[in-house]
Amino acid sequence: MSLIISNLAKHYDTVTAVNNLSFDVQPGEIFALLGPNGAGKSSLVKMLVGFTYPDAGSIKLTDGSTTYCSIPTHLLGYLPEDRGLYPEKTIKQNLQFFAQLHGVTATDFDLRCQHWLDKFNLVKRINDPLKSLSKGNQQKVQLITAILHKPKWVILDEPFSGLDPINQELVVEFLAELKQQGMTVLLSAHQMAMVEKLADRVLLLNKGQSVLYGQLNDIFKQYNNNVIDVTFEQLIEPEQYALLDTYQSKQLSSNHLSITLNEQQPLSQLLTILIRVGNICELKNQSQSLHSIYLQVVAKHNKEVHQGVAS
């Protein structure tokens, strides 16, 4: 079941929340939807689940001979931005209610409930009212309600919210198991370290537009090949440093530089200049995290948008 988004747009009064967006999500992958607040993520998700409709473009989810214009309820497990459990009811009562909505049998419910509560260390609290749980444990119950019916598609909005590092790792294991079971997961999150562990592909939105899209491994290769760490045997004098004026460089110490190459600056050309700067004792690619790539790409896009408005 491939999800194909083509030239999607959504407008609210004078605001364009989603702007000519195209991408696809393939069956069985964990697809990360990233972006700062106000980037268009929530608007996109609302269209995917059928809460709102596009003003332009299309959403196509194909299941055999059937094509949907949003992800239908019977195929979907959804953790919304606004959580929706019943605090006065027990964990079991909450889980039973949502399982029954999706037609889960009593036998299947007992097996699945036991499995996931055990995974999240909540078995002993099954008869406790939800309001007695910590925010993190309530979050774990909310996650279980989203997938008890074994949906083919799972959309999770900030699943790591309110969780400490230990419980974040439990959610990482939870998502990995969903993938093993063949579910397709669309994950919206701000915790870049968690996304790095999980995602097959990512889409980074900013101001309603796609600014980074593709296989996570390919993105790392692209950006990590562009940042060079170089250490010289001697101090770098100002006139030597001036040789690198055409490059984006940062002097980390008196003999240590970090240089970021753009697409028009080949490494071979840089090496020729570095030899003129001084004797090199160490040169290596500087590894960037998804967090640093995210900040770099968003800042670049914001600058481009500002310059475009100014011109």
C-alpha positions in Angstrom: 0.0 0.0 0.0 1.9 3.0 -1.3 0.9 6.5 -0.3 1.5 9.0 -3.1 1.2 12.8 -2.5 1.2 15.0 -5.5 1.4 18.8 -5.6 -0.6 19.1 -2.4 -1.7 22.5 -1.1 -3.7 23.8 1.9 -4.6 27.5 2.5 -6.1 29.2 5.6 -7.1 32.8 4.8 -3.8 34.5 4.0 -1.6 31.6 5.2 -0.3 28.8 2.9 0.1 25.9 5.4 1.1 23.3 2.7 2.7 24.5 -0.5 2.9 22.3 -3.6 4.1 19.3 -1.7 5.0 16.0 -3.4 6.4 12.8 -1.8 5.6 9.1 -1.2 5.6 6.7 1.7 6.3 3.0 0.9 4.8 0.0 2.6 6.5 -1.2 5.8 8.8 1.8 6.3 9.2 4.2 9.1 8.8 7.6 7.5 9.8 10.7 9.6 7.9 14.0 9.1 10.1 16.8 10.5 9.9 20.5 10.8 9.7 23.5 13.2 6.5 24.6 14.7 4.3 26.1 12.0 6.0 24.2 9.2 2.8 22.5 8.0 3.1 19.1 9.6 -0.2 19.2 11.4 -2.0 20.5 8.4 -0.6 17.7 6.3 -1.5 15.0 8.8 -5.1 16.3 9.0 -5.4 15.9 5.3 -3.9 12.4 5.4 -6.4 11.1 7.9 -9.4 12.9 6.2 -10.1 15.6 8.8 -9.6 18.3 6.2 -9.3 18.3 2.4 -6.6 19.7 0.1 -7.2 22.9 -1.8 -5.1 21.5 -4.6 -3.2 18.3 -5.5 -4.0 14.8 -4.5 -3.5 12.1 -1.9 -3.6 8.5 -3.2 -3.4 5.4 -1.1 -3.8 2.2 -3.2 -4.9 -1.1 -1.6 -5.1 -3.6 -4.4 -7.8 -2.4 -6.8 -9.1 0.3 -4.3 -7.7 3.8 -4.2 -8.4 6.1 -1.2 -8.0 9.9 -1.0 -7.1 9.7 2.7 -6.1 6.8 5.0 -9.4 5.1 6.0 -10.2 4.5 9.7 -10.1 0.7 9.4 -6.5 0.8 8.1 -5.3 3.5 10.5 -3.8 3.7 14.0 -3.5 7.4 15.0 -1.8 9.1 17.9 -3.2 12.7 17.6 -1.6 15.9 18.8 -4.5 16.3 21.3 -4.6 13.2 23.3 -8.0 11.6 24.0 -8.1 9.1 26.9 -10.5 8.9 29.8 -8.6 9.8 33.1 -11.3 8.4 35.4 -11.2 5.0 33.8 -8.6 2.3 34.3 -5.9 1.4 31.9 -7.8 -1.7 30.9 -11.1 0.1 30.5 -9.4 2.7 28.2 -7.8 0.0 26.1 -11.0 -2.1 25.9 -13.0 0.9 24.7 -10.7 1.7 21.8 -10.2 -2.0 20.9 -14.0 -2.5 20.7 -14.3 0.5 18.4 -12.1 -1.3 16.0 -13.8 -4.7 16.4 -11.0 -6.5 18.3 -12.3 -9.7 19.8 -12.0 -10.4 23.5 -9.4 -13.1 23.0 -7.2 -11.0 20.7 -7.6 -8.1 23.1 -6.4 -10.1 26.1 -3.3 -11.4 24.2 -2.4 -8.0 22.7 -3.1 -6.1 25.9 -0.8 -8.4 27.9 1.9 -8.2 25.3 2.1 -4.4 25.1 1.6 -3.7 28.8 4.4 -6.1 29.5 6.6 -4.3 27.0 5.9 -1.0 28.7 6.2 -2.3 32.2 2.5 -1.5 33.0 1.0 -5.0 33.6 0.7 -4.5 37.4 -1.1 -1.2 36.9 -3.8 -2.5 34.5 -6.6 -1.8 37.0 -5.3 1.6 38.1 -7.2 4.7 36.9 -5.4 6.6 34.2 -5.3 9.8 36.2 -3.0 8.0 38.8 -0.3 7.5 36.2 2.5 9.8 35.4 2.4 11.8 32.2 4.9 9.4 30.6 2.9 6.3 31.5 -0.3 7.9 30.2 1.6 8.5 26.9 2.5 4.8 26.7 -1.2 3.8 27.2 -2.1 6.2 24.5 0.4 4.6 22.1 -1.1 1.1 22.8 -4.6 2.3 22.1 -3.4 3.4 18.6 -2.2 0.0 17.5 -4.2 -2.7 19.4 -6.3 -3.4 16.3 -3.1 -4.0 14.2 -3.6 -1.3 11.6 -1.7 -1.3 8.3 -0.9 2.4 8.8 0.2 4.2 12.0 0.5 8.0 12.3 2.1 9.1 15.5 2.3 12.8 16.4 5.1 13.4 18.9 5.2 9.8 20.4 8.2 10.7 22.7 6.4 13.6 24.3 6.7 13.5 28.1 9.0 10.5 28.2 12.3 10.3 30.0 15.3 8.8 28.2 14.6 5.2 29.4 11.0 5.3 28.2 12.0 7.0 25.0 14.1 3.9 24.3 11.1 1.7 25.0 9.2 3.6 22.4 12.1 3.1 19.9 11.7 -0.7 20.5 7.9 -0.3 20.2 8.2 1.3 16.8 10.8 -1.2 15.6 8.3 -4.0 16.5 5.5 -2.3 14.6 7.8 -2.3 11.5 8.6 -5.9 12.0 4.9 -6.7 12.1 4.6 -5.0 8.7 2.9 -1.8 9.7 3.9 1.5 7.9 4.7 4.2 10.4 4.6 7.9 9.7 6.3 9.6 12.6 6.2 13.3 13.5 8.8 14.1 16.2 11.3 16.8 17.4 13.7 14.3 19.0 16.3 14.0 16.2 18.4 11.4 18.1 15.3 9.1 18.2 14.5 9.7 14.6 18.1 8.8 13.6 17.7 5.4 15.2 14.4 4.6 13.5 13.7 6.3 10.2 14.2 4.8 6.8 13.3 8.1 5.1 12.6 11.7 6.2 10.7 14.7 4.9 11.7 18.0 6.4 9.1 20.8 6.0 9.6 24.5 6.5 7.0 27.1 5.8 4.8 24.5 4.1 7.5 23.4 1.6 9.8 20.3 1.3 13.4 21.4 2.1 14.9 17.9 2.7 13.6 14.6 1.5 15.0 11.1 1.0 16.7 8.1 2.5 18.3 8.9 5.8 21.5 7.2 4.9 21.8 9.2 1.7 21.2 12.5 3.5 24.0 11.6 6.0 26.3 10.8 3.1 25.5 14.1 1.3 26.0 16.4 4.3 28.8 14.6 6.1 30.9 14.6 2.9 30.6 18.4 2.8 32.1 19.2 6.1 35.9 18.9 6.3 38.0 19.0 9.5 41.6 20.0 9.0 44.5 20.3 11.5 47.8 21.9 10.5 51.2 21.4 12.1 51.7 25.2 12.6 49.6 28.1 13.6 47.4 29.6 10.9 48.4 33.2 10.2 45.8 35.8 9.0 47.3 36.0 5.5 47.1 32.2 5.2 43.5 32.0 6.5 42.6 34.6 3.8 43.3 32.0 1.2 40.0 30.4 2.3 37.9 33.5 1.8 35.6 31.8 -0.8 34.8 29.0 1.6 32.4 28.8 4.6 35.0 28.1 7.3 35.3 28.2 11.1 38.5 28.5 13.0 38.2 26.1 15.9 41.7 26.8 17.3 44.9 28.4 16.2 45.7 25.4 13.9 42.3 23.7 13.5 39.6 24.6 10.9 36.1 23.3 10.0 35.2 24.0 6.3 31.8 23.5 4.7 31.8 22.9 1.0 28.9 23.9 -1.3 27.8 21.9 -4.4 30.1 24.0 -6.6 33.2 23.5 -4.5 35.0 20.1 -5.1 37.2 18.6 -2.5 40.1 18.4 -4.9 40.1 22.2 -5.3 40.0 22.7 -1.5 43.0 20.3 -1.0 45.1 22.4 -3.4 44.4 25.5 -1.3 44.9 23.8 2.0 48.4 22.7 0.9 49.2 26.4 0.4 47.8 27.3 3.8 50.3 25.0 5.6 51.4 21.5 6.4 48.4 19.2 7.1 48.7 16.7 9.9 45.1 15.5 9.9 42.1 15.8 7.5 38.8 14.1 7.9 35.1 14.3 7.2 33.3 15.8 10.1 30.3 13.7 11.1 27.0 15.7 11.4 24.0 14.6 13.4 20.5 14.8 12.0 19.9 17.7 14.4 22.7 19.8 13.0 21.6 19.0 9.4 18.0 20.0 10.3 19.2 23.4 11.7 21.4 24.0 8.7 18.8 23.3 6.1 16.0 25.2 7.9 18.3 28.3 8.4 19.2 28.2 4.7 15.6 28.0 3.6 14.6 30.8 5.9 17.3 33.0 4.4 16.2 32.2 0.9 12.6 33.0 1.7 13.6 36.2 3.3 15.7 37.3 0.4 13.0 36.4 -2.0 10.5 38.5 -0.1 13.0 41.4 0.1 13.7 41.3 -3.6 
